[in-house]
Amino acid sequence: MQIGIILPQNEIGDDPGAIRDFSAAAEDEGFKHIVAFDHVVGRDDYASQPFHEPFVLFGFIAACTRTIELTTGIIIAPQRQTALMAKQAAEVDMLSGGRLRLGLGVGWNALEYEALGEDFHTRGKRLDAQIPLMQRLWTERRVTGELGRERFDDVGLNPPALRSIPIWLGGKGPAAVRRAVDHGSGLILSGTGDPDAAGTFAEVRDRLNAAADAAGRPREELGIEVWLGTKEGDPDSWRAAVESWAALGATHLSVQTYADAPITPAEHIERIALIADAISASR
């Protein structure tokens, strides 16, 4: 199981040095990926808390690190322009030497869709069309097609993408499973802190495997990522949780550094080593 860490965007602040030091410390401690979230605007809700823009953020982190994978968890794709999103992802992947893993989802905040000029109510249908279109833009020199108001008349990205960037889908419902099997490389399950998280995971895992079998895709081509909070418990319980998720079949796990009360960026960086020591036997 690949173990990464979640950038504490709500508390890391706007000091580039803190972001650099957090990312470098995560890499130095052996974490394999770093996760960032996406919200453009919000109003008196979770989306109104501090969020760095993931593509810009990862362009910066790419220059501060050498090997750690850069994972979006998730980009709210349907509220964004498809060609621009494909271009930004390709640029981050190029600048990082092929280290981007692109998590995508539909989101929940209608205000963002309104602010960005897209239809909140058709976001699932739009994502279904965006994914294969982006994959074409990454792998073909010239693309012709259309998606709503977006028109592609024999156009391409320049510089070209290094590769077809791996796409993971956020969510656990039937649509997320279908998209992962049809076009993706895995699922990102963020809500793994509920009392029956293991049961929920097993149910999603079985549905993903069944869908892969029906589509003729090898099960090992599709991963499942879970998130682990460290506000509760102690290092022994964190280690046990990591081992439990691995036994259930999680292929990726991302750890949060949040404590039971808000902490400073420096304290988040200190917790990286504490968490790494706790789970080192599980990596």
N, C-alpha and C positions, 0 to 999 in steps of 0.2 A: 504494500500500500504506500502510495506517495503522499508524504505529509508536507503541507505548506502552512502559510500563516496569512492572516487577514490584516491588511493595513487598517489601523483604527482611525478611519477618516474623520469621525465625529470629534476626536480628541487630539489628533496628531498636530493640529494647528496649521499655520501658513508659513512656517519657517522652513525653507528648502533644506537647511542643514539637518533638521529633525527627520524629514522624510528620507534624506540620503542616509543618515545614520541608522534609521530603523531598517531600511532595505538592505544595507550592507551587513548589519548585525544578523538579520534573518539568514542571509546567504552564508555568512561565516559560521553560523551555528548549524548549518546543514539542512535548513528547510528548502524544499525543492521548488516551491512556487509561492508567489505573493498575490493576494486577491484584492481588487478594488471594486467598489460599487459605483452605480451611476444614478444620479438625479440631477437634473438641470435646474429646475425651480420647484419651490414648494411654498405652502402657506399655512403656518401654524400646525405643521404635522411633521412626521419623520423626514419627509423629503425636504423640509426647510432647514434641516440641520446642515452643518458643513459637509460638503462633498466636493472633492477635487474631480476635475474632468478626466476620465480614465485614459483616453488616448494621449492627451497632453502629459498627464502624470507619468504614464509608462514610457513616453519618450525621454523624460527626465531620468526615471529610474533605470532605464536601459543603459544610460551613460554612467550610472553610479554602481553598476553591478556587472557580473561577468557570466554567470551561469543560471541564475534563478529564473524560473518560468514566470511570465507575466500573464495573469488570469483576470478577466473581467467577470464579475459575479453579481449582477449581469449588466450588459448594455441593453437599454430599452430600445430595441432596434426599430420598431414601427414608427416611432416618433422622429426618427432621423432620416435624412436623405440617403438613399441606398448607395449611390455611386460615391458620395463623399465618405460614408462609413467604410465602404470597401477600400477606398484610397487611404484613409487614416489607419485602418488595420494593417494594410500592406506596408505602410511606412513604418509603423511601430515594429512590425515583424522584421523588416529589413534592418532598421537601426539596432535592433537587439540581437541580430544574428539568428533569427528564426525561433524566438522564445515566446511568442504570443499564443495563448490559448483563449479563444474568443467565446465567452459565455454570453448567450443572447436570451431575451425573454420579452414578454409583452407589457410588463409593468402594471401598475394599479392606479396611478395618479393622473386623473383626467386633466388636471390643470396644466401638466407638462405638454400633453398633446395639443391643448388649445394654444399654449404659448408658442409651440413649434409648428403650428399650422397643419396638424394631421388629425385624422378621425379616430377618436378613442374607441368607438364601437366596432370598427372593422380591423382592429389591430391584429387579431389572430390571422385573419385572411391575408393581411399585408405581410406579416412575418413569413407565412408559408411561401409567398412569392419572392420575398427578399433573399432568403437563404440561397436557393439555387442561382439567383441572379448574381449575388456576390461571388459565389464559387466560379461562375463563368468569367466574371471580371478578373479573378485571380489566375485563371488558367488559360484564357483565350486572349489573343492579341486584339481581336475585333469582336464586338458584341452588338447584336441588333435585338431589340425587344422593347417592351414598355411595361410600366407598373403604375397604374393610375395616371397622374400628371407627369410622370417621369418617362422620358423618351430616350432610347439608346439607338442611334443611327450609325452603326458600323464604327463604334468608338471603343477605346481601351485605356487602360492605366499605363502611365509612363512616369517614372520607371515602373516596370512590371513587378508583380508580386514575386517573391522568392518561391512560393509554394501555395497550395490550397490550404489555408489556415484552418486548423482543427476547430470545429464549432461544437460547443456543448450547450444544452438547453436547460434553462432554469425552470423548475417546476416538477410536479409529480403526477399531473393529470393525464388523461388520454392524449390530448393534443401534444403535450411535451414529449411523451413517449413516442408518439408517431413521428414527430419531427426529428427526434434523436435517431430513430431507426432509418428514416428515409434519407436524411442529409447530414447527421451529426456523428459525434464521437462519444457522447455520454450525456448524463443528466447531472445537474447541480441541485441538491436538496438542501435548502437553507433551514427549513423548519425541523431540525432534528433535536430540539430540546423539549418536546412534549412528552408526557408520561409514557405513551406507547410508541415512542420513536422507533424502537427496534421492530415492532410489529408493522408500522407504516413502511419502514424501509424494506422489510421482507416482501410486503405486498407489491411495492413498486418494483423491486428487483425481479420478482416473478413475472409481472406484466411486461417488463422490458425484455426479459429473456424469451417470453412467449412471442412477443412481437418480432424479435430478431429471428427466431426460428421460422416464423411464418413468412418473413421476407427473404429468408435464405442468407441472412448475415451471420457470420460467426459471433457467438456471444462475447468472445474475448476482444472484439473490436469496439465494444461499448463499455464505458466506465460509468461509475456512480460516485459522485463526490458528496461528502457530508461535512458539516461544520460542527466544531466542538468549542463550547464556551468554557472559560476557566474562572468565571465569577464565583462559582460554587465549588466546594470540594477542596482537595489538596492534591499534591503531586501523585500520590498513590492512586487516587480515584481517577485522575486524568489518564494515567498510564493504563488503568484497567479499562477505561472507556475506549481508548485507542485500540486496545487489543480486542475488545468486543466488536467494534465496527469492522476491524479486519476479518474477524471470524464470520461476520454476517455477509461479507463479500464486497465491502466498500473498496474501491480501487484508489480513491483519493480522499484525503481528509485535510481540512483547513482549520487551524486553531485561532481563536480570538484571544487577544491579550487584555481585554477589558477586565477590570477589577470590580468589586462590589460597590464602589463609588468612583466618580470621575478621578482620573489620575493624569499626571503631566506627561508630555512626550518622552521625557527622560525616563520616567517610571515605566512607560510602555516598553522602551528599549531594554530596561533592566529585566522585565518579565520575559523577554525572548529567551535569555539564557536559562532562567528558572524553568520555563516550559520545556525547553530543549533537553535539559538534564532529566526532567521527569519522564519524557517519552523516548529517550534515546534508545532504550532497549527494544522499542517497537518499530524502529526505522530500519 
